[in-house]
Amino acid sequence: MTWTQWLPFIETARGYKRDWLPADVSAGLTLALLSLPQAIAYAIMAGLPPIYGLYSCVVVAIVGSLMGSSEHLVPGPTNSVAILIGGLIMTSSVPEIRENPTIMIPLLALLIGGTQLLFGLLKLGNLTQFVSRSVVVGFTAGAGLLIALSQLAPLLGVKQPDAGHMLEQVWMTLQRLCDTNFYALGIGIGSILVTITAPRWLPRWLPAPLVVVVASALVVEVFHLSAKGVMQIGDLPKTLPDVHLPFLNLRLIADIADDALAMAILGCIETLSIAKSIAMTTDQRVNSNQGCIGLGLGNIAAAFFQCMPGSGSFTRSALNFLTGARTRFAGVFSGLWIIAILALFGSWVHYIPLASLAGLLIVIGASMFQWHHIRVAFRSTRSDAIVLILTFATALLLSLQQAIYVGIISSLMLFLRKASAPHLVEYDLAGDSMREISEKSERSHPEISIIHVEGELFFGAAELFEDEVRRLAHDHNIRVVILRMKNARHLDATAVMALEGLLKFLRADGRLLLISGPSPGVMGVLSRSGLLDQIGRDCVFESEENLTASTRKALVRAQQFLGKEAKPEVRVFYEQSRGPKQQSQPGV
């Protein structure tokens, strides 16, 4: 890799045009105005002081924008990462984390960033595409519901109950309904209504969340609602974050390592998905590995500056693109604008009521139910529906990090189950026509069986394939079995051993195994493993341009083995998925 590939902002700077600067600065300001209320809300959702979210919008956004692959992606605090952190704090087995969660945030950010950096350096970024979309949809829906439920207490204006599970927390909150502060409830409901309706009448450059928090803060101050029990955020520091070294503690690492891995995987999936969706409009090429590196470096930097870890934000990235940002430097300017706003207006944040942020987060949680994608998953395949339900239920009943693992493992298991279950259909060839048969009485007493093998003949399918062929070959009228492997791919050691077992099974009865049409890749595996010599080179007929040439040669060899000169009757087996339309010429 060249230096410009390792440091992508250098290439951007080289081609930067002077007239792009106003657009990037303006887009950065709009981003900052949206990021301020979101960052505060996400930090509170995570159980952290608001400044941790604000500093994340500075440090993670600047470093991630400079070092990432996308010109428009803006990383920082997000709802999914925030709810994962909140769940970690709530369920931690270490008392110090529950009492003072800020002690583990730098270490958590370091572990997440280091894992993501490792993903990029080892070129594992593309592996995220193997995570089923149904897993992400189910996880997102579960996280959205948990976000909404977690804000029930601040919406009602009551103290957040100390409970180990979110559903238990909701139950304890409902038991305090009689203590509801109706001023806070009114502010929360008003914030929900304004957040939903404001985009219809507000200009694009003015984010609805900013209007909500400013208006609610004015209402609280003008009507002195803090004296009536409406809880507020409190003071924020006006200075830049100090540099602190993460506190390395083996006990903390052991407690948060699995959570860090789940957040690292989810962060990469979110970031790359957002970058690729925007790139479809901009025609920009996105490097998945560099995207992981940029996000990892951003989270590593967060570990030293009192920041909560983050990932790619779809809302902020989409706004960045729609407001005319030309390059990655718009994300840098957004961080600089936040620093300026904190320095000038940081004391005003004190007046923002928690009920207003609760209303904002409830709207965000509801928006995470991607109803179109949910319908698609349920209507596509049963496997997709099962994976989505399992992921959603695990997120709701157990934890979000476990939901990620359960979703990924269940989707892979269902895929492997589907891929490792070959289905064969028997056809009988009589004259020039081929017909499917299901009963033994329909056979024409063939002596040669051709089995068409297509697809991935890997370890998951090899044993079942061998068993199925053995079952069919139990008919002792079949003296020759021809495996037509023209479209078989990716043989491995397990597949070779299965073929070896089939060879011994047939030879034990004095029968012959022939292979026709293997590709060069399959031939390489057969040769290197020694199976080619066991079968006999005169019993393997390599693929040719003519689709049926190798099979015809195998039939001639079969006739020689049977001591016949006339063309024998032939039975043909196809995979179920191919259907009866895949017919061959007589005798092939």
C-alpha positions as CSV (number, residue, x, y, z in Angstrom):
1,M,0.0,0.0,0.0
2,T,1.1,3.6,-0.7
3,W,1.2,6.3,1.9
4,T,-1.9,7.9,0.4
5,Q,-3.7,4.6,0.9
6,W,-2.6,4.4,4.5
7,L,-3.4,8.1,5.0
8,P,-6.4,8.7,2.7
9,F,-6.8,12.4,3.8
10,I,-3.6,13.2,2.0
11,E,-5.1,12.2,-1.4
12,T,-8.2,14.3,-0.6
13,A,-6.0,17.3,0.4
14,R,-4.0,17.0,-2.9
15,G,-7.1,17.2,-5.0
16,Y,-8.9,19.8,-2.8
17,K,-10.4,22.8,-4.6
18,R,-10.7,26.2,-3.0
19,D,-14.4,26.6,-3.9
20,W,-15.1,23.4,-1.9
21,L,-14.3,25.0,1.4
22,P,-17.5,27.0,2.0
23,A,-19.6,23.8,1.3
24,D,-17.5,21.7,3.8
25,V,-17.6,24.4,6.5
26,S,-21.4,24.9,6.1
27,A,-22.1,21.2,6.1
28,G,-19.9,20.9,9.2
29,L,-21.9,23.5,11.1
30,T,-25.2,21.7,10.2
31,L,-23.6,18.5,11.4
32,A,-22.5,20.1,14.7
33,L,-26.0,21.4,15.3
34,L,-27.5,17.9,14.9
35,S,-24.7,16.2,16.8
36,L,-25.0,18.3,20.0
37,P,-28.5,17.0,21.1
38,Q,-27.8,13.5,19.8
39,A,-24.5,13.2,21.6
40,I,-26.0,14.3,24.9
41,A,-28.9,11.9,24.5
42,Y,-26.7,8.9,23.5
43,A,-24.3,9.5,26.5
44,I,-27.3,9.6,28.9
45,M,-28.7,6.4,27.3
46,A,-25.3,4.8,27.9
47,G,-25.3,5.8,31.5
48,L,-22.4,8.3,31.0
49,P,-22.0,12.0,31.6
50,P,-23.1,14.0,28.6
51,I,-19.6,15.3,27.9
52,Y,-18.5,11.8,26.9
53,G,-20.9,11.9,23.9
54,L,-19.9,15.5,23.0
55,Y,-16.2,14.8,23.1
56,S,-16.9,11.6,21.0
57,C,-18.4,13.9,18.3
58,V,-15.1,15.8,18.3
59,V,-12.4,13.1,18.6
60,V,-14.0,10.1,16.9
61,A,-15.5,12.3,14.1
62,I,-12.3,14.0,13.3
63,V,-10.0,11.0,13.4
64,G,-12.5,8.7,11.7
65,S,-13.3,11.2,9.0
66,L,-9.6,11.7,8.2
67,M,-8.6,8.0,8.2
68,G,-11.7,6.3,6.9
69,S,-12.4,5.3,3.3
70,S,-15.6,7.3,2.7
71,E,-15.6,11.0,1.9
72,H,-19.0,11.5,3.6
73,L,-19.2,9.0,6.4
74,V,-19.2,10.7,9.9
75,P,-18.4,8.4,12.8
76,G,-19.3,9.2,16.4
77,P,-21.7,8.1,19.2
78,T,-24.6,6.1,17.9
79,N,-27.8,4.6,19.4
80,S,-26.7,1.0,19.0
81,V,-23.3,1.4,20.7
82,A,-24.9,3.5,23.4
83,I,-27.5,0.9,24.3
84,L,-24.7,-1.8,24.3
85,I,-22.7,0.3,26.7
86,G,-25.7,0.8,28.9
87,G,-26.4,-2.9,29.0
88,L,-22.8,-3.6,29.9
89,I,-22.9,-1.2,32.8
90,M,-26.2,-2.6,34.0
91,T,-25.1,-6.3,33.9
92,S,-21.4,-6.0,34.8
93,S,-20.1,-8.3,37.5
94,V,-17.6,-5.7,38.7
95,P,-19.2,-3.3,41.3
96,E,-16.8,-0.5,40.4
97,I,-18.2,-0.4,36.9
98,R,-21.8,-0.1,38.1
99,E,-20.9,2.6,40.6
100,N,-18.6,4.6,38.3
101,P,-18.9,3.4,34.7
102,T,-16.5,6.1,33.4
103,I,-13.5,4.1,34.8
104,M,-13.9,1.4,32.1
105,I,-14.9,3.6,29.1
106,P,-11.3,4.4,28.0
107,L,-10.4,0.7,28.2
108,L,-13.5,-0.3,26.4
109,A,-12.8,2.2,23.6
110,L,-9.2,0.9,23.4
111,L,-10.4,-2.7,23.0
112,I,-13.0,-1.9,20.5
113,G,-10.7,0.3,18.4
114,G,-7.8,-2.2,18.6
115,T,-10.1,-5.0,17.4
116,Q,-11.4,-2.9,14.5
117,L,-7.9,-1.8,13.6
118,L,-6.9,-5.5,13.6
119,F,-9.8,-6.4,11.3
120,G,-8.6,-3.8,8.8
121,L,-4.9,-4.7,9.0
122,L,-5.7,-8.4,8.5
123,K,-8.0,-7.5,5.6
124,L,-11.0,-9.0,7.3
125,G,-13.3,-6.0,6.5
126,N,-15.1,-7.9,3.7
127,L,-16.1,-10.7,6.2
128,T,-18.8,-8.4,7.5
129,Q,-20.7,-9.1,4.3
130,F,-21.3,-12.6,5.6
131,V,-23.4,-11.4,8.5
132,S,-27.0,-11.8,7.4
133,R,-29.0,-8.7,6.9
134,S,-31.7,-10.3,9.0
135,V,-29.4,-10.3,12.0
136,V,-28.8,-6.6,11.6
137,V,-32.6,-5.9,11.2
138,G,-33.5,-8.0,14.2
139,F,-30.8,-6.5,16.3
140,T,-31.7,-3.0,15.3
141,A,-35.4,-3.6,16.1
142,G,-34.5,-5.0,19.5
143,A,-32.2,-2.2,20.3
144,G,-34.9,0.3,19.3
145,L,-37.4,-1.2,21.6
146,L,-34.9,-1.2,24.5
147,I,-34.0,2.4,23.8
148,A,-37.7,3.4,24.1
149,L,-38.2,1.4,27.2
150,S,-35.1,2.7,28.9
151,Q,-36.4,6.3,28.6
152,L,-39.7,5.5,30.4
153,A,-38.5,6.7,33.8
154,P,-37.1,10.1,32.6
155,L,-40.2,10.6,30.5
156,L,-42.3,10.2,33.6
157,G,-40.0,12.4,35.6
158,V,-39.1,9.7,38.2
159,K,-35.7,8.4,39.3
160,Q,-34.3,5.6,37.1
161,P,-34.6,2.4,39.1
162,D,-31.6,0.3,39.8
163,A,-32.3,-3.0,38.2
164,G,-30.2,-5.7,36.5
165,H,-32.4,-6.2,33.4
166,M,-34.3,-3.7,31.2
167,L,-37.6,-5.5,31.6
168,E,-37.2,-5.5,35.3
169,Q,-36.4,-1.8,35.2
170,V,-39.6,-1.1,33.2
171,W,-41.6,-3.1,35.7
172,M,-40.2,-1.1,38.6
173,T,-40.8,2.1,36.8
174,L,-44.5,1.2,36.2
175,Q,-44.8,0.7,39.9
176,R,-43.9,4.3,40.4
177,L,-46.6,5.7,38.2
178,C,-48.2,7.5,41.1
179,D,-45.0,9.6,41.4
180,T,-45.2,10.9,37.8
181,N,-44.1,14.5,37.4
182,F,-46.7,15.8,34.9
183,Y,-44.5,18.8,34.0
184,A,-41.8,16.5,32.9
185,L,-44.3,14.2,31.1
186,G,-45.8,17.2,29.3
187,I,-42.3,18.3,28.2
188,G,-41.5,14.7,27.0
189,I,-44.7,14.3,25.0
190,G,-44.3,17.8,23.5
191,S,-40.7,16.9,22.5
192,I,-42.0,13.7,20.8
193,L,-44.6,15.6,18.8
194,V,-42.3,18.4,17.8
195,T,-39.5,15.9,16.8
196,I,-42.0,14.1,14.5
197,T,-43.7,17.1,12.9
198,A,-40.8,19.7,12.8
199,P,-39.1,18.4,9.7
200,R,-42.2,19.3,7.7
201,W,-41.9,23.0,8.4
202,L,-38.2,23.5,9.4
203,P,-35.5,24.4,6.9
204,R,-33.2,21.5,6.1
205,W,-30.2,23.2,7.7
206,L,-31.9,23.4,11.1
207,P,-32.2,19.9,12.8
208,A,-35.4,19.2,14.6
209,P,-33.6,17.7,17.7
210,L,-31.8,21.0,18.2
211,V,-35.1,22.9,18.1
212,V,-36.6,20.5,20.6
213,V,-33.8,20.8,23.2
214,V,-33.5,24.6,22.9
215,A,-37.2,25.1,23.2
216,S,-37.6,22.7,26.1
217,A,-34.7,24.4,27.9
218,L,-36.4,27.8,27.5
219,V,-39.7,26.5,28.8
220,V,-38.0,25.0,31.9
221,E,-36.1,28.3,32.6
222,V,-39.0,30.7,31.9
223,F,-41.5,28.8,34.0
224,H,-39.0,27.8,36.7
225,L,-39.9,24.1,36.3
226,S,-36.7,22.9,37.9
227,A,-38.2,24.1,41.2
228,K,-41.1,21.8,40.5
229,G,-39.1,18.7,40.1
230,V,-38.1,18.7,36.4
231,M,-34.7,17.2,36.2
232,Q,-32.0,18.8,34.1
233,I,-28.7,17.7,32.6
234,G,-26.3,19.9,34.7
235,D,-23.1,21.7,34.0
236,L,-20.7,20.8,31.3
237,P,-17.0,21.7,31.2
238,K,-16.0,24.4,28.7
239,T,-12.5,23.2,28.1
240,L,-11.1,20.6,25.7
241,P,-10.7,17.0,27.0
242,D,-7.5,16.2,28.8
243,V,-5.3,13.4,27.7
244,H,-5.6,10.4,30.0
245,L,-3.9,7.0,29.6
246,P,-6.4,4.1,29.7
247,F,-6.3,2.2,33.0
248,L,-5.2,-1.4,32.1
249,N,-6.8,-3.8,34.5
250,L,-7.0,-7.5,33.8
251,R,-10.2,-7.9,35.8
252,L,-11.9,-5.2,33.8
253,I,-10.6,-6.6,30.5
254,A,-12.0,-10.1,31.4
255,D,-15.4,-8.5,32.2
256,I,-15.8,-6.4,29.1
257,A,-13.8,-8.3,26.4
258,D,-16.8,-10.1,24.9
259,D,-18.9,-6.9,24.9
260,A,-16.0,-5.1,23.2
261,L,-15.9,-7.8,20.5
262,A,-19.6,-7.5,19.9
263,M,-19.4,-3.7,19.7
264,A,-16.4,-3.9,17.3
265,I,-18.2,-6.2,15.0
266,L,-21.4,-4.2,15.1
267,G,-19.5,-1.0,14.6
268,C,-17.8,-2.3,11.4
269,I,-21.1,-3.6,10.0
270,E,-22.8,-0.3,10.6
271,T,-20.0,1.8,9.3
272,L,-19.4,-0.2,6.1
273,S,-23.1,-0.5,5.4
274,I,-23.6,3.3,5.6
275,A,-20.5,4.0,3.6
276,K,-21.5,1.7,0.8
277,S,-25.1,3.0,0.7
278,I,-23.8,6.6,0.3
279,A,-21.2,5.4,-2.3
280,M,-24.0,4.1,-4.5
281,T,-25.1,7.7,-5.0
282,T,-21.7,9.3,-5.2
283,D,-20.0,6.5,-7.3
284,Q,-17.1,6.6,-4.8
285,R,-15.2,3.4,-4.3
286,V,-15.2,2.2,-0.6
287,N,-12.4,0.2,0.8
288,S,-13.9,-2.0,3.6
289,N,-10.5,-2.7,5.2
290,Q,-9.6,1.0,5.3
291,G,-13.1,1.7,6.7
292,C,-12.3,-0.6,9.6
293,I,-8.9,1.0,10.1
294,G,-10.4,4.5,10.2
295,L,-13.1,3.6,12.7
296,G,-10.5,1.7,14.8
297,L,-8.1,4.6,15.0
298,G,-11.0,6.9,15.9
299,N,-12.0,4.7,18.8
300,I,-8.4,4.3,19.9
301,A,-8.1,8.1,20.0
302,A,-11.3,8.1,22.0
303,A,-9.6,6.0,24.7
304,F,-7.3,8.9,25.6
305,F,-9.8,11.8,25.5
306,Q,-12.8,11.0,27.8
307,C,-14.9,9.8,24.8
308,M,-17.5,7.1,24.5
309,P,-16.7,4.7,21.6
310,G,-18.6,5.2,18.4
311,S,-19.4,3.9,14.9
312,G,-20.7,5.2,11.7
313,S,-23.9,7.3,12.1
314,F,-26.4,7.0,9.2
315,T,-28.3,10.2,10.3
316,R,-25.3,12.4,10.5
317,S,-23.6,10.9,7.4
318,A,-26.8,11.3,5.3
319,L,-27.2,14.9,6.5
320,N,-23.5,15.5,5.7
321,F,-24.1,14.4,2.1
322,L,-27.5,16.1,1.6
323,T,-26.2,19.5,2.9
324,G,-23.6,19.6,0.2
325,A,-20.4,18.3,1.8
326,R,-17.7,17.8,-0.8
327,T,-15.0,15.9,1.1
328,R,-14.1,14.2,4.4
329,F,-13.0,17.5,5.9
330,A,-16.7,18.4,6.5
331,G,-16.5,15.8,9.4
332,V,-13.4,17.6,10.7
333,F,-15.2,20.9,10.6
334,S,-18.1,19.5,12.5
335,G,-15.8,18.6,15.4
336,L,-14.2,22.0,15.4
337,W,-17.7,23.7,15.4
338,I,-18.7,21.6,18.4
339,I,-15.5,22.8,20.3
340,A,-16.5,26.4,19.5
341,I,-20.1,25.9,20.5
342,L,-19.1,24.3,23.8
343,A,-16.7,27.2,24.5
344,L,-19.3,29.9,23.8
345,F,-22.6,28.3,24.9
346,G,-21.6,25.3,27.1
347,S,-23.2,26.7,30.2
348,W,-26.6,26.9,28.5
349,V,-26.7,23.1,28.2
350,H,-27.3,23.0,31.9
351,Y,-31.0,23.9,31.4
352,I,-31.9,21.0,29.0
353,P,-34.5,18.8,30.8
354,L,-34.0,15.0,30.8
355,A,-37.6,14.5,29.8
356,S,-36.9,16.3,26.5
357,L,-34.0,14.0,25.7
358,A,-36.2,11.0,26.7
359,G,-38.8,12.1,24.1
360,L,-36.1,12.5,21.5
361,L,-34.6,9.1,22.2
362,I,-38.1,7.4,22.1
363,V,-38.5,8.8,18.6
364,I,-35.1,7.5,17.6
365,G,-35.9,4.1,19.1
366,A,-39.2,3.9,17.2
367,S,-37.4,4.9,13.9
368,M,-35.1,1.9,14.4
369,F,-37.9,-0.5,13.5
370,Q,-37.2,-0.9,9.8
371,W,-40.7,-2.1,8.9
372,H,-40.0,-2.6,5.2
373,H,-36.9,-4.7,5.9
374,I,-38.8,-6.7,8.5
375,R,-41.5,-7.5,6.0
376,V,-39.0,-8.5,3.4
377,A,-37.2,-10.8,5.9
378,F,-40.5,-12.5,6.9
379,R,-41.7,-12.9,3.3
380,S,-38.4,-14.1,1.8
381,T,-37.5,-17.4,3.5
382,R,-38.3,-19.2,6.7
383,S,-34.5,-19.0,7.6
384,D,-34.5,-15.2,7.4
385,A,-37.6,-15.0,9.6
386,I,-36.2,-17.4,12.2
387,V,-32.9,-15.5,12.4
388,L,-34.7,-12.2,12.8
389,I,-37.0,-13.5,15.5
390,L,-34.1,-15.2,17.4
391,T,-32.0,-12.0,17.3
392,F,-34.8,-9.8,18.4
393,A,-35.9,-12.1,21.2
394,T,-32.3,-12.5,22.5
395,A,-31.8,-8.7,22.4
396,L,-35.0,-8.2,24.4
397,L,-34.7,-11.1,26.9
398,L,-30.9,-11.5,27.3
399,S,-28.6,-8.8,26.1
400,L,-27.7,-7.0,22.9
401,Q,-24.2,-8.4,22.7
402,Q,-25.5,-12.0,23.0
403,A,-28.1,-11.1,20.3
404,I,-25.3,-10.4,17.8
405,Y,-23.7,-13.7,18.5
406,V,-26.9,-15.7,18.5
407,G,-28.0,-14.0,15.2
408,I,-24.7,-14.6,13.4
409,I,-24.4,-18.3,14.7
410,S,-28.1,-19.1,13.9
411,S,-27.8,-17.6,10.4
412,L,-24.7,-19.6,9.6
413,M,-26.1,-22.8,11.0
414,L,-29.3,-22.5,8.9
415,F,-27.2,-21.7,5.8
416,L,-24.9,-24.7,6.4
417,R,-28.0,-26.9,7.0
418,K,-29.4,-25.8,3.7
419,A,-26.1,-26.1,1.9
420,S,-25.3,-29.5,3.3
421,A,-28.5,-31.3,2.4
422,P,-28.2,-32.5,-1.3
423,H,-31.4,-33.6,-2.9
424,L,-31.3,-36.0,-5.8
425,V,-34.1,-36.8,-8.2
426,E,-34.1,-40.0,-10.3
427,Y,-34.8,-39.8,-14.0
428,D,-35.2,-42.6,-16.5
429,L,-34.0,-42.3,-20.0
430,A,-36.0,-44.2,-22.6
431,G,-35.3,-43.4,-26.3
432,D,-35.0,-39.7,-26.8
433,S,-37.1,-38.6,-23.8
434,M,-36.3,-38.4,-20.1
435,R,-38.9,-38.6,-17.3
436,E,-38.8,-38.4,-13.6
437,I,-39.5,-41.6,-11.7
438,S,-40.3,-42.2,-8.0
439,E,-41.0,-45.9,-7.8
440,K,-38.6,-48.8,-8.4
441,S,-41.2,-50.4,-10.6
442,E,-40.8,-47.6,-13.1
443,R,-37.1,-48.3,-13.8
444,S,-35.8,-49.8,-17.0
445,H,-33.2,-51.9,-15.2
446,P,-30.2,-49.8,-16.0
447,E,-26.7,-51.0,-15.3
448,I,-25.1,-47.5,-15.4
449,S,-26.0,-44.6,-13.1
450,I,-25.0,-41.1,-13.8
451,I,-25.1,-38.8,-10.8
452,H,-25.0,-35.1,-11.6
453,V,-23.1,-33.2,-8.9
454,E,-23.5,-29.4,-8.8
455,G,-22.6,-26.8,-6.2
456,E,-20.3,-26.6,-3.2
457,L,-19.0,-30.0,-2.2
458,F,-17.5,-28.9,1.0
459,F,-17.2,-30.5,4.4
460,G,-20.8,-29.8,5.4
461,A,-22.2,-31.5,2.3
462,A,-19.7,-34.3,1.7
463,E,-20.9,-36.9,4.2
464,L,-24.6,-36.5,3.4
465,F,-23.7,-36.7,-0.3
466,E,-21.7,-39.9,0.2
467,D,-24.6,-41.5,2.2
468,E,-27.2,-40.5,-0.5
469,V,-25.1,-42.0,-3.3
470,R,-24.5,-45.2,-1.3
471,R,-28.2,-45.5,-0.7
472,L,-28.9,-45.2,-4.4
473,A,-26.0,-47.6,-5.2
474,H,-27.4,-50.3,-3.0
475,D,-29.3,-51.4,-6.1
476,H,-26.9,-54.2,-7.2
477,N,-28.2,-53.9,-10.8
478,I,-26.1,-50.8,-11.0
479,R,-22.6,-51.9,-11.9
480,V,-21.1,-48.5,-12.9
481,V,-21.6,-45.2,-11.1
482,I,-20.5,-42.0,-13.0
483,L,-20.1,-38.8,-11.0
484,R,-20.6,-35.9,-13.4
485,M,-18.7,-33.2,-11.5
486,K,-18.5,-30.5,-14.1
487,N,-20.3,-28.0,-11.8
488,A,-18.9,-29.2,-8.5
489,R,-16.8,-26.7,-6.7
490,H,-14.6,-26.2,-3.7
491,L,-13.7,-29.8,-2.7
492,D,-11.9,-30.1,0.6
493,A,-10.3,-32.9,2.6
494,T,-13.7,-34.1,3.9
495,A,-15.1,-34.3,0.4
496,V,-12.0,-36.3,-0.7
497,M,-12.4,-38.7,2.2
498,A,-16.1,-39.1,1.3
499,L,-15.3,-40.0,-2.3
500,E,-12.6,-42.4,-1.1
501,G,-15.2,-44.1,1.1
502,L,-17.6,-44.3,-1.9
503,L,-14.8,-45.8,-4.0
504,K,-14.1,-48.6,-1.4
505,F,-17.9,-49.2,-1.1
506,L,-18.3,-49.8,-4.8
507,R,-15.1,-51.8,-5.3
508,A,-16.1,-54.1,-2.5
509,D,-18.9,-55.4,-4.8
510,G,-16.7,-55.4,-7.9
511,R,-18.3,-52.2,-9.2
512,L,-16.7,-49.3,-11.0
513,L,-16.6,-45.6,-10.1
514,L,-16.0,-43.1,-12.9
515,I,-15.7,-39.3,-12.7
516,S,-16.5,-37.0,-15.6
517,G,-16.0,-33.3,-16.2
518,P,-14.1,-32.2,-13.2
519,S,-12.8,-28.6,-13.4
520,P,-9.0,-27.8,-13.2
521,G,-9.5,-26.8,-9.5
522,V,-11.2,-30.1,-8.7
523,M,-8.6,-32.1,-10.6
524,G,-5.9,-30.3,-8.6
525,V,-7.5,-31.4,-5.3
526,L,-7.9,-35.0,-6.6
527,S,-4.3,-35.1,-7.7
528,R,-2.7,-33.6,-4.6
529,S,-4.7,-35.7,-2.3
530,G,-3.7,-39.0,-4.1
531,L,-7.3,-39.9,-4.8
532,L,-6.8,-39.6,-8.6
533,D,-4.3,-42.5,-8.5
534,Q,-6.6,-44.5,-6.3
535,I,-9.5,-44.1,-8.7
536,G,-7.2,-44.6,-11.7
537,R,-6.4,-41.9,-14.3
538,D,-8.2,-43.9,-16.9
539,C,-11.4,-43.6,-14.8
540,V,-11.4,-39.8,-14.6
541,F,-12.3,-37.7,-17.7
542,E,-11.5,-34.0,-17.5
543,S,-13.8,-31.2,-18.5
544,E,-13.8,-30.2,-22.1
545,E,-15.4,-27.3,-24.1
546,N,-18.1,-29.7,-25.3
547,L,-20.5,-30.1,-22.3
548,T,-21.1,-33.8,-22.9
549,A,-17.8,-34.9,-24.3
550,S,-16.3,-36.1,-21.0
551,T,-19.5,-38.0,-20.1
552,R,-19.6,-39.7,-23.4
553,K,-16.0,-40.9,-22.8
554,A,-17.0,-42.2,-19.4
555,L,-19.9,-44.1,-21.0
556,V,-17.4,-45.8,-23.4
557,R,-15.2,-46.7,-20.4
558,A,-18.3,-48.1,-18.7
559,Q,-19.2,-50.2,-21.7
560,Q,-15.7,-51.7,-21.8
561,F,-16.0,-52.6,-18.1
562,L,-19.4,-54.3,-18.7
563,G,-18.1,-56.1,-21.7
564,K,-20.8,-54.6,-23.9
565,E,-20.6,-53.0,-27.3
566,A,-24.2,-51.7,-27.4
567,K,-25.1,-48.5,-25.7
568,P,-26.5,-49.4,-22.3
569,E,-29.6,-48.0,-20.7
570,V,-28.7,-45.0,-18.5
571,R,-30.2,-43.6,-15.3
572,V,-29.6,-39.9,-14.6
573,F,-29.7,-38.2,-11.2
574,Y,-30.1,-34.4,-10.8
575,E,-30.2,-32.1,-7.8
576,Q,-33.8,-31.4,-6.8
577,S,-33.3,-27.6,-7.2
578,R,-32.4,-28.0,-10.9
579,G,-35.8,-29.4,-11.9
580,P,-36.8,-31.5,-14.9
581,K,-35.9,-28.9,-17.4
582,Q,-32.2,-29.7,-17.1
583,Q,-32.2,-32.6,-19.6
584,S,-29.3,-34.2,-21.4
585,Q,-28.9,-36.0,-24.7
586,P,-29.7,-39.8,-24.7
587,G,-26.9,-41.8,-23.4
588,V,-25.2,-38.8,-21.7
